[in-house]
Each structure stands twice: as C-alpha cells, then as structure tokens.
C-alpha cells in the first residue's frame, strides 16, 4: 500500500480508503439488510491487513461508527478516521447560532463515543449547501 501526507496536516493516509456506509445500513444494489456484524468486522480487519488506514464514516450511516469503533479498537498504528456532521435540524431547516454550535458539539461527542476515539482526524459537513455553508459554520468547525 502506498501512503501520502494530507496537505496541511501531518496525517499519513493510505492512497486507498474505505467508505463505511455499507456497514451500518442496506446500501447498494438490491440490498435489503445491512451485513452481519461478523462480516463487517471481517471486512475491516482485511482492510487493515492490506494496509488501509483511512476510513470514512458518518453518524447517518446507521451502526457504521459503532462497528468501525469496535473493529479499530486497539489498532496500531492508529487509523485515520473521517466522520461527518449534519448542519440541519430535525425539520430540515439550517441551524444557526447556539443551536448550530450545540448540535455540532453533541454530534461529534456521540461520534467519538461510538468510534471509541479521543479525537477525530477529519470532520466533514454532511449534505452541505449554499444555505448551510456559512462563515458562522466555518468558525465553529475551526
């Protein structure tokens, strides 16, 4: 496996990463159920064995963060994990002010618990658009 440093960081990531939406929900052609936990663990262990150290997940991906956290617990060197945070409330409206800050903070704390991590390497905005990508959001995320 070849690795590269992400520009502007000291993160050394495999050139091939693994997206994990398929771990926590039925995702893909004709799937009706998510895969069994054992299958998820087998996939993640195989990825690690092949040298993949970059994993992309999100709270919106069902049990993906939880399953990823279980499989990566104790992995050395520690994998690079990217997750996502939504910026809309339950009604689909863009959050602002204290509500936005509180939502992001609580969402990321829940992700840390599920992933069994003490920090997040990368956080992405999930389903951002011109209404939600604001200076306020960038300031909160910084």
PLY file of the C-alpha trace (Angstrom):
ply
format ascii 1.0
element vertex 142
property float x
property float y
property float z
element edge 141
property int vertex1
property int vertex2
end_header
0.00 0.00 0.00
1.25 3.47 -0.78
0.71 6.37 1.60
0.60 10.13 1.30
0.52 13.00 3.73
-2.66 15.03 3.54
-1.64 18.57 2.58
-1.60 20.97 5.51
-1.55 18.13 8.05
0.79 15.52 9.43
-1.73 12.78 8.64
-0.24 9.91 6.63
-3.06 8.11 4.86
-3.27 5.14 2.55
-3.95 6.08 -1.05
-6.98 3.83 -0.86
-9.51 4.50 1.87
-12.63 2.60 2.86
-16.05 4.20 2.99
-18.29 2.51 5.54
-21.87 3.41 4.66
-22.43 -0.23 3.71
-21.58 -1.40 7.25
-24.47 0.21 9.02
-27.32 0.18 6.56
-28.55 -1.59 3.44
-26.64 0.30 0.79
-26.06 -0.94 -2.68
-27.83 -2.68 -5.46
-30.57 -4.95 -4.18
-29.55 -4.99 -0.53
-32.42 -5.25 1.93
-30.48 -5.57 5.19
-27.11 -4.37 6.47
-24.40 -7.04 6.63
-23.94 -9.12 9.79
-21.58 -7.70 12.41
-19.13 -10.56 11.78
-18.99 -9.70 8.08
-18.32 -6.05 8.91
-15.50 -6.99 11.27
-14.01 -9.33 8.67
-14.07 -6.56 6.05
-12.46 -4.00 8.37
-9.76 -6.42 9.56
-8.99 -7.32 5.94
-8.69 -3.64 5.05
-6.24 -3.13 7.93
-4.27 -6.22 6.89
-3.96 -4.77 3.39
-2.58 -1.52 4.81
-5.69 0.64 4.50
-5.56 3.16 7.32
-8.12 5.74 6.18
-11.80 5.17 6.96
-14.75 7.41 6.13
-17.95 7.16 8.15
-20.88 9.21 9.44
-23.47 9.13 12.19
-26.10 8.98 9.45
-24.75 5.59 8.32
-26.70 3.52 10.84
-24.33 1.48 13.05
-21.28 2.23 10.91
-19.45 4.32 13.52
-20.12 1.77 16.25
-18.93 -1.17 14.14
-15.89 0.75 12.95
-15.02 1.67 16.55
-15.22 -1.97 17.64
-13.03 -3.21 14.80
-10.41 -0.47 15.05
-10.15 -0.51 18.84
-6.51 -1.10 19.68
-5.31 -0.98 16.06
-1.71 0.21 15.72
-0.75 2.48 14.24
-4.00 4.26 14.92
-6.07 4.59 11.75
-7.17 7.93 10.33
-10.93 8.30 10.69
-13.10 10.89 8.97
-16.69 11.37 10.02
-19.39 13.83 9.15
-21.71 16.19 10.93
-25.08 17.40 9.70
-25.98 21.07 9.96
-29.75 20.92 9.68
-32.29 20.40 12.43
-34.94 17.70 12.59
-37.31 19.79 10.47
-34.64 20.13 7.78
-34.01 23.81 8.44
-30.49 25.21 8.61
-29.29 25.61 12.20
-27.65 28.85 13.33
-26.15 30.41 16.43
-26.08 28.48 19.69
-28.31 25.74 18.25
-25.76 25.08 15.49
-22.81 25.09 17.90
-24.59 22.79 20.37
-25.71 20.43 17.61
-22.20 20.09 16.18
-20.63 19.61 19.61
-23.12 16.95 20.74
-22.99 15.16 17.39
-19.19 14.97 17.45
-19.12 13.82 21.08
-21.53 10.99 20.22
-19.36 10.07 17.23
-16.26 9.94 19.43
-18.01 7.56 21.84
-19.23 5.28 19.07
-15.84 5.28 17.36
-14.01 4.72 20.68
-11.65 7.58 19.87
-10.34 10.51 21.86
-10.08 12.75 18.79
-11.31 12.99 15.21
-8.77 13.41 12.45
-11.17 14.85 9.89
-14.71 16.16 10.14
-16.76 16.78 7.02
-20.02 18.66 6.62
-22.72 16.20 5.56
-25.07 17.41 2.84
-23.87 21.00 2.94
-25.27 23.55 0.52
-25.20 27.31 -0.08
-27.64 27.87 2.79
-25.65 25.89 5.37
-22.01 26.59 4.42
-21.64 29.93 6.17
-18.88 31.93 7.84
-20.52 31.06 11.16
-20.29 27.33 10.40
-16.66 27.59 9.34
-15.82 29.48 12.53
-17.49 26.80 14.67
-15.75 23.99 12.81
-12.30 25.60 13.02
0 1
1 2
2 3
3 4
4 5
5 6
6 7
7 8
8 9
9 10
10 11
11 12
12 13
13 14
14 15
15 16
16 17
17 18
18 19
19 20
20 21
21 22
22 23
23 24
24 25
25 26
26 27
27 28
28 29
29 30
30 31
31 32
32 33
33 34
34 35
35 36
36 37
37 38
38 39
39 40
40 41
41 42
42 43
43 44
44 45
45 46
46 47
47 48
48 49
49 50
50 51
51 52
52 53
53 54
54 55
55 56
56 57
57 58
58 59
59 60
60 61
61 62
62 63
63 64
64 65
65 66
66 67
67 68
68 69
69 70
70 71
71 72
72 73
73 74
74 75
75 76
76 77
77 78
78 79
79 80
80 81
81 82
82 83
83 84
84 85
85 86
86 87
87 88
88 89
89 90
90 91
91 92
92 93
93 94
94 95
95 96
96 97
97 98
98 99
99 100
100 101
101 102
102 103
103 104
104 105
105 106
106 107
107 108
108 109
109 110
110 111
111 112
112 113
113 114
114 115
115 116
116 117
117 118
118 119
119 120
120 121
121 122
122 123
123 124
124 125
125 126
126 127
127 128
128 129
129 130
130 131
131 132
132 133
133 134
134 135
135 136
136 137
137 138
138 139
139 140
140 141
